[in-house]
Amino acid sequence: MSGPAPAGSAPAALAARKAAARTWARNKLKGLEGRQAAGAAMAARLAALSVYRAARVVLAFAPMGCEPDITPFLTRVLADGKMLCLPACTGPGQMEARRVQALSALQPGAYGIAEAPGPALAPGEIDLAVIPCLAAGADGTRLGRGAGYYDRYLPALRPEAVKVALCRAALLRPTVPAGALDVPMDAVLTECGVYGELLLQKTLDNPPGFQ
């Protein structure tokens, strides 16, 4: 009969599963084409969501590498008169959301990711957060790059703020490895569809007790 699992074995097992999933995702991304087309399709789907139409402040991201090119969405947010903010690294595993006045004003920041020069917004001001990932689960689990920036930042958002992960359809699984500190998404959006649409029917002015 086997004895109890050694202390720390569960976190180690989760870390190993995440590492394997990231390796799988990165290998999958190497042969994945259509970055701009996927980004354009995602931008159109995002703009059609009721939570986008209701949002006043939108947190998005400046695409880099193999991430879908959602520049059309960033342009749309500004054109619609909404407040756009992008992440800026402030230290290891730490980020803030800075207001974007114009995409032309973005400057290279940490890891070469484009950042706005400022000012920073309080997390409680954000209505809709559009979040990148390596892979995601249709159940709302999200696999990031492992630095924990978003998982440290997102808990500070208001409970009614909506969190949407953008994931290429080829990298969507039923679920991905996640632990207690990994913030679940309200929905996952790919170039082909939206998963978690029932959750996206909540609006920013829901009456108390809305579930």
C-alpha positions in Angstrom: 0.0 0.0 0.0 1.4 3.4 -1.0 1.9 6.1 1.6 0.8 9.7 1.4 2.1 11.8 -1.4 5.2 13.8 -0.5 4.7 17.4 0.4 4.9 19.6 -2.6 4.2 16.8 -5.1 0.9 18.3 -6.2 2.4 21.7 -7.2 5.3 19.9 -8.8 2.9 17.8 -10.9 0.9 20.8 -11.9 4.1 22.6 -12.9 5.1 19.6 -15.0 1.7 19.5 -16.8 1.9 23.2 -17.5 5.4 22.9 -18.9 4.3 20.1 -21.2 1.3 22.1 -22.3 3.5 25.1 -23.1 5.9 23.0 -25.1 2.9 21.5 -27.1 1.5 25.0 -27.7 4.8 26.5 -28.8 5.4 23.7 -31.2 1.9 24.1 -32.6 2.4 27.8 -33.0 5.6 27.3 -35.1 3.5 25.9 -38.0 0.5 28.1 -37.5 -0.1 30.7 -40.2 -2.8 33.4 -40.7 -1.9 35.6 -37.8 -3.4 38.7 -39.4 -6.5 37.0 -40.6 -7.1 35.4 -37.3 -6.6 38.8 -35.5 -9.1 40.5 -37.9 -11.7 37.8 -37.3 -11.2 38.0 -33.5 -11.5 41.8 -33.7 -14.8 41.5 -35.5 -16.1 39.0 -32.9 -15.0 41.1 -30.0 -16.7 44.3 -31.4 -20.0 42.3 -31.8 -20.1 41.3 -28.1 -22.7 43.1 -25.9 -20.1 43.4 -23.2 -17.9 45.3 -25.6 -20.7 47.7 -26.6 -21.4 48.3 -22.9 -17.7 48.8 -21.9 -16.3 52.2 -21.3 -12.7 51.1 -20.4 -11.1 48.2 -22.3 -7.8 46.5 -21.4 -6.3 44.8 -24.4 -2.7 43.9 -25.4 -0.2 44.9 -28.1 0.3 41.8 -30.2 3.8 40.4 -30.6 5.4 37.3 -32.0 2.9 34.6 -32.9 0.0 36.3 -31.1 -3.0 37.2 -33.3 -2.7 40.7 -34.7 -5.6 42.5 -33.0 -4.5 45.9 -34.2 -7.8 46.4 -35.9 -9.5 45.9 -32.5 -7.3 48.4 -30.8 -8.1 50.9 -33.6 -11.8 50.2 -33.2 -11.8 50.8 -29.4 -10.3 54.2 -29.9 -12.6 55.0 -32.9 -15.6 54.1 -30.7 -14.6 56.7 -28.2 -13.8 54.1 -25.5 -10.8 54.3 -23.2 -8.1 51.8 -24.3 -5.3 50.7 -22.0 -2.5 48.3 -22.5 -0.2 46.5 -20.0 3.1 47.9 -19.0 5.6 45.8 -17.0 6.6 47.6 -13.7 8.7 44.8 -12.3 9.2 41.0 -12.3 5.6 39.5 -12.5 4.1 43.0 -12.0 2.1 45.1 -14.5 -0.2 48.1 -14.7 -2.7 49.2 -17.3 -1.8 52.5 -19.0 -4.1 54.6 -21.1 -3.5 54.8 -24.8 -4.1 58.2 -26.5 -2.9 57.0 -29.9 -1.4 53.8 -31.3 1.4 55.9 -32.8 2.5 57.0 -29.4 3.3 53.4 -28.2 6.9 52.7 -27.3 8.9 49.5 -26.9 8.9 48.4 -23.2 9.9 45.3 -21.4 10.6 42.3 -23.6 10.1 44.6 -26.6 6.4 44.8 -26.1 4.8 48.0 -27.1 3.6 50.1 -24.1 1.8 53.4 -23.7 3.8 56.2 -22.0 1.0 56.6 -19.4 -0.9 57.4 -17.3 -1.8 54.3 -15.3 -5.4 53.4 -14.6 -6.7 51.8 -11.4 -7.7 48.1 -12.1 -11.2 48.9 -10.8 -11.8 51.2 -13.8 -11.6 48.4 -16.3 -14.8 47.0 -17.7 -13.5 44.5 -20.3 -10.2 42.7 -20.3 -9.0 41.1 -23.5 -6.1 38.8 -22.6 -3.5 36.8 -24.6 -2.6 33.2 -24.0 -0.5 30.4 -25.3 -3.5 28.0 -25.2 -6.9 27.9 -23.5 -9.7 25.6 -22.5 -13.3 25.9 -23.5 -14.0 25.7 -19.8 -12.3 29.1 -19.2 -8.9 27.8 -18.2 -6.0 29.8 -19.6 -2.4 28.9 -20.1 -0.1 31.9 -20.1 3.7 32.1 -20.7 4.4 31.4 -17.0 5.5 34.7 -15.6 2.2 35.3 -13.8 1.7 38.9 -14.8 -2.1 38.6 -15.5 -2.8 36.2 -12.7 -1.4 38.8 -10.3 -3.2 41.7 -11.9 -6.6 40.4 -12.7 -7.9 39.7 -9.2 -7.8 43.5 -8.6 -10.5 44.0 -11.3 -14.1 44.6 -10.2 -16.1 41.3 -10.0 -18.4 42.5 -12.8 -15.5 43.2 -15.2 -15.5 40.7 -18.0 -12.3 38.7 -18.8 -12.0 37.3 -22.4 -9.0 35.2 -23.5 -8.0 35.3 -27.1 -6.8 31.9 -28.4 -6.2 30.5 -31.8 -8.7 27.8 -32.7 -5.9 25.3 -33.1 -4.8 25.9 -29.5 -8.2 25.5 -27.9 -8.6 22.4 -25.8 -11.5 21.2 -23.6 -9.3 22.3 -20.6 -5.7 23.3 -19.9 -3.7 22.8 -16.7 -4.6 25.4 -14.1 -4.2 25.8 -10.3 -5.8 27.8 -7.6 -3.9 31.0 -8.5 -4.7 30.9 -12.2 -7.5 33.3 -12.8 -10.3 31.7 -14.9 -11.7 33.5 -17.9 -15.4 34.5 -18.4 -15.0 33.4 -22.0 -12.5 32.3 -24.6 -12.7 33.8 -28.1 -11.1 32.3 -31.2 -11.2 33.3 -34.8 -14.0 30.7 -35.2 -16.3 31.4 -32.3 -16.9 32.3 -28.6 -16.9 29.8 -25.8 -18.7 30.8 -22.6 -21.4 32.8 -24.4 -23.8 32.4 -21.6 -21.4 34.2 -19.3 -21.0 37.0 -21.8 -24.7 37.8 -21.5 -24.0 39.5 -18.2 -23.8 43.3 -18.7 -22.0 45.9 -16.8 -25.1 47.1 -15.0 -26.6 43.8 -13.8 -28.9 44.1 -10.8 -27.6 42.8 -7.4 -27.7 39.0 -7.2 -27.1 38.4 -10.9 -25.5 35.0 -11.3 
